[in-house]
Amino acid sequence: MLKKLAPVPSPPLTHAAVTCPFCGLLCDDLTITARGTQLTVMANGCPKASAAFKAADLPGPPLVNGQPASLEAALDAAARILQRSQQPLFAGLGTDVAGLRALLALAEPCHAIVDHLHGAAMARQVRVLQSRGLIQTTLAEVRNRADLVVLLGVDINTDFQRFAEICLTPAESLVPARLAARRVFQVGPAASKPRHAGVRVERVPCAAVDLRQTLSALRAELRGRPHRVGGRTRTGVTQLAHAIRAAQYTVIVWAPGQLAALDGDLIIASAGELIADINRERRAAGLVLGGNDGGQTALAVCTWITGYPLRLSFAGDTLDFDPLRYQTARLLGQGAVDALLWLSTFSAQPAPATPIPRIVIGNAASTLMAPNSVFLPAGTPGLDHPGQLLRTDAVVALPLRELRPTATPSAAALLLQLAQRLR
Amino acid sequence: MDGTLIELHGGRLYDPTHGINGEVRTLYLSADGIVPPPPDAGAIAQSYDVSGCVLMAGGIDIHTHIGGGKVNLARMLLPEDHDRHPVARGVHPRMGSGHAAPSTLTVGYRYAEMGYTACFEPAMLLANARQAHLELGDTPIVDKGAYVLLGNDDLFLRLLAAKQDPAVIGDYLAWTLDAAQAMAIKVVNPGGINAFKFNQRKLDIDEENTAYGLTPRQILLALAQGIHTLGLPHPLHIHGSNLGVPGNVETTLATIAALEGLPAHITHIQFHAYGNEGDRKFSSGAARLAEAINRQPNISMDVGQVMFGQTVTESGDSMRQYAGSAYASPKKTVLMDIECDAGCGIVPFRYRDQSFVNALQWAIGLELFLLAEDPWRVFLTTDHPNGAPFTSYPHLIRLLMDRSFRNEKLASINPAAAAASILGTLTREYTLYDIAILTRAAPAKSLGLSSLGHLGVGARGDVVVYTDQPNREAMFQRPRYVFKAGELIVRDGRVIGTPTGATHVVKPDYERSIERTVNDYFARFMTVRPQNLRVSAAEIEGEGRGRLVVYSPRRSA
């Protein structure tokens, strides 16, 4: 009788200085251990990163109408959907630079409309940029130069979880006096108060719906006029105005994705005006937190390849940029598109429910078992294959690495194969 | 020999590198580039009769903002530029848009259509180098390269303020070139971008950046010395202090003097050639500047010619762009302080021929071209898109070559500006040979591009065939044929081939011990790891997207 052999565990592989692709901060100092295909964050992961690496299972086989199929058969089925479509929508766009390049190359011959998972947040920010511009800054400037940071309705407890550690409480700064003097204000609901140890936060409490009014009050106060919020003067506003007058470099931080109220773009515009006001005599700048799920990458790559940011249509003879018209939910709801290509390799965001044919290029969490659909399993950039992503501050792009062995193709490779079938 | 052998016969060649001035010669091209006549005529696969045509090497733009964060911010800022200038389906191999801030694909196709086959992005930040190379990687056909910005980054200023050994500073320059995959080093408003972060609103050449106690003069000299010691082909590329400020010709003359005879390139010099005389306290400093440069063989310049119309100014000079934002048209500005590295400012602008200042800027640029005696030290640029989009080059060439055309235009601008300029008295007309120097031979020489900018055997095989016509604008706008690396890519102004150009980089030797300094600085102050900021060769060359051409200069003693 043969002795049953215990499986020989392959030695765990440890990777240092790994870029985390799971939020727009792109922290690049993680240590990750790979045991087979199981990934574990050993150092420098926030709770969100630790959970995302842990949960990143490899996807199963390709599916056609929920049934396992060969990759060739699934690609053929996906190509047929695109061939039959008069007006496809390419959405989600959770991928890296290579994936975006391949997707945009396919969008032109398919006459597709393109939108990102976070298209609404992007549109909010881009609208303000395009109407008046903005004075902006980046993470390392905040870390070193700021002596006043105002968190404007932004919650760094659920997202951008290492922002406080990286930017607010470093051990030292290029300008030590600024770090020593640094004050952090939080303007917004109580729940968003940063819970990071070592950050002393001064609060200007206000409901999310009052953010714009609070900013107006702050601008009035800075111009030496009395202010009213909800019919009365707020001491917090007065204190913040004093702090701004005393500061050398004020940074206002917001996350467009968290300003989901109807006046989100107006809040951003008010913040921009406040920053412009301060810059007449001293320095101030805005920091935009966003770009999750490859959002900053999608926005930037689409802008350089086409000239336009997202929510763009390739349907006509010329490109048509229209952030109001080309929203995923609206297009699906109105029946304005007849096929959906959903790309999602980072988060657990399933393809929207819709009766039209769906192609999903995605990770395990986006597996689609449904009639009238094709699922093409794709690797996650930075886990299963190398790539690049752009950070939230629109300057730094970071390399992604392959951390575990897998035969799962990249989204870019799948899109190139689709394009070949449509030639 | 590889691939198809092409013969171009009957054309007149302009190849200043080899002193060839309009001689009728036959050229042989293959995928290997320009090759000697084959021993066997049967080897020739295609023969083009280009009688009556003018042949030059592919054009080289030594200073054009076409890729990287600020260019992309400008694109994002200006949907109106793209709506007004769509590139419809079928015009080019792929769609695109834009006039002042075109999409990457459109940039590559348009340069190729004009017979330009190499473009150099002059303002890449180490912090943004990966994105810059990604954008250049999506710019088809043309060869490219980028200059990395130094002199406002806190690490350089710390090293200089600590009076570090020049050898250490040289190592840091070389490390940065290597990590960013750059072709040269540029400084923008030396120390001024950094000073603006500390709320200084101007910085004269001998004024201290208060945070570091350093003056632009000290920064310029340290960079120029470092570059000279490393033996880089292209000298320090200088965007000087006080850009656009009336009276800044004094600053520019002081900048030249500050270099103490070391080689340097003064870029978009038109923006730095202003006097403050006359009723409006704005006058031309072109004559004084040209005279100084004519006497100083260590200095080269590109002009940054202004053309009338809508454009957008994109610059690393956040200090001066903030000042200029008052004149934005349309009224919006993006400004950035960037990653303890540099900054940028995007200000849309409309140059108007009836504006005294704009019209005089136009005249000053042309004065500089016409007063500069040595065409090998002048390069043709509009500082795209800051003076005008690069698509205005054919018009600019006609202004230089055709005096009556120039005087016609001079008569149509703001009369007070026309009267304040000596342009009407300048009779010089550039020849085709001169144009070939300004747009091919001289930039290739300055950058050390041994296989570009000429038509000799061993050249890469970028050849442009223009139909000779008296209207030089029409001639240079639409070449009959453009060959890229021996392949026909443009026929009668239409792009028919989209090869991928190479990326040119310079890799001087350096002591690896500098990495300890860099790593320590990044660990203490920055938000990324330097090994992750470094752009790998595979990222540029992977998936057949590109090819690196590496130059290894030798250190001088």
Interface residues (C-beta under 8 A of the other chain):
Chain A: A17 T19 D28 D29 V97 A98 R101 A105 E108 V126 L129 Q130 S131 R132 G133 L134 I135 Q136 T137 T138 L139 A140 E141 R143 N144 R145 I166 C167 P170 A171 E172 S173 L174 V175 Q248 Y249 N279 R282 R283 A285 L299 A300 V301 T303 W304 I305 T306 G307 Y308 P309 F314 D317 T318 L319 F321 Q388 L390 D393 A394 V395 V396 A397 L398 P399
Chain B: G67 G69 V71 N72 L73 R75 M76 L77 L78 P79 D81 H82 D83 P86 V87 A88 R89 G90 R94 M95 G96 S97 G98 A101 P102 S103 T104 L105 T106 L125 A127 N128 R130 Q131 L134 E135 D138 D154 R158 F196 K197 F198 N199 A211 Y322 S325 A328 K331 K332 T333 V334 L335 M336 D337 I338 E339 C340 D341 I346 R524 F525 M526 T527 V528 R529 Q531 N532 L533 S536 E539 E543
